[in-house]
Amino acid sequence: TLFPYTTLFRSNDFLPTGALPVPEGDQIIPLVNQLQKKFELIVATQDWHPKNHESFAVFHGREPGEIITLHGIEQVLWPVHCVQKSFGAQLAVGLETNSIERVFQKGINPEVDSYSGFFDNEHQNDTGLASYLVEKGVSELFIVGLALDYCVKFTALDARQCGLNTSLIVDGTRGVNIDASDSVKAVKEMSEAGVNIVQSLDLLTV
Ligand code: ZN
C-alpha cells in the first residue's frame, strides 16, 4: 500500500545537538526513512528564518521559553535557529531526501512565526502546500517530524481545516516539551480535531 503524506522532518537545528534541540529527535530518522518506502508522494517543510526573525529571544533581549505578545499574538521565544542557508536549516543529516518531491519553506517573514506547514501563525500567508496537495489530488495525509507539540500539531490541525483525512504517525515524532506534558496535550488536541493517531507498524505491516 502506498500512501500520500508529508514529512515534517526538517532541520539539523532540531536534532539533540542543534540550536533548538528536540530530545530524541534524531531517533525518528531511521523510522522516517523506512516509512518513506510506503508512500507515493512525500513533501517536506523547512523552517527558513531570516537572521532577524522576531521569534528569536535575543532579538528582544530575552530568554528562550519566555512568552511575549508579538504583533498581537502570543509568541514563544526561541533560540536562534534555522537561519536561511545555515547548516542548521538544512534537512537533517541521515534523512533520505531523494524521494522528497517538494520542500515548503516557512517562517520567512521576520514579523510572524510559522509553525504549520500550511499557514503562518496569523493565518495570513500560506506556503503553497494546500494548493499543491489539491493539484496532486491528495486527500489523505500522514505526518511525521519535529516537533510534535509545535510544528507537527499546527500542521495537523490546519490539514484538518483544509478537509484532509489526516493521520499522525505518533512514533515518528518527538516533542520539545517545554512543559513535560506538552506532547500528551498535543496528541489529545489533534485527536479531538479529528486527526487519526496511528503507529508506524500499522503502515509498515500492510
Ligand atoms: Zn522556527
Residues whose N, C-alpha, C, O or C-beta is under 5 A from the ligand:
A	BS01	ZN	D47 G107
